[in-house]
C-alpha cells in the first residue's frame, strides 16, 4: 500500500493522539457528559496514532489527497 501522509502530517497526528489519550486517561470518566464522548475520544486518539504509525489515512484516500513528497509515498 502507498502511504498518503507526509512527515509533518504524521507528527501532528501523533501529537494529537497522545494528547487526546492522555487527557482521557488522566480525567475520570465521570467528568465526561456522556459515555459516548468518553469512548469517542478514545477512538479518535487511537485512530490518530494508528494513522501516524502506518502513514495511511482512509479519509485522505477517499478524497484523493496525498501529503507525501516524492517517492516517500511508496511502502511495500
C-alpha positions, 0 to 999 in steps of 0.5 A: 500500500502507498502511504498518503501522509507526509512527515509533518502530517504524521507528527501532528497526528501523533501529537494529537493522539497522545494528547487526546489519550492522555487527557482521557486517561488522566480525567475520570470518566465521570467528568465526561457528559456522556459515555459516548464522548468518553469512548469517542475520544478514545477512538479518535486518539487511537485512530490518530496514532494508528494513522501516524504509525502506518502513514495511511489515512482512509479519509485522505484516500477517499478524497484523493489527497496525498501529503507525501513528497516524492517517492516517500509515498511508496511502502511495500 
